[in-house]
Amino acid sequence: MKKLLRRDYIADVQRKLAVAGVTSRKGTPYSDKMISHVFNGRYQNPRIEKAILDVYLERKKAAEKDLKYKNKVLGIGTED
């Protein structure tokens, strides 16, 4: 999961949480640090965990699409 998300996943998670209207108890957006702690298992927060998983699945789908396109262009794995 870490390999696919790399370091730039936090901004995407924050955007996803903002769109969903998810904030901390104080009513502020979750910090980079809090999202990182949830990702690394230090804290548990189902809403942040779901946002992280959603970002992961989106990136996985995009990576698979890119790989299919690359293979098509290179003629790898096609049985035409």
Secondary structure as GFF3:
##gff-version 3
##sequence-region A 1 80
A	DSSP	alpha_helix	2	5	.	.	.	ID=ss1
A	DSSP	alpha_helix	9	20	.	.	.	ID=ss2
A	DSSP	alpha_helix	32	39	.	.	.	ID=ss3
A	DSSP	alpha_helix	46	74	.	.	.	ID=ss4
###
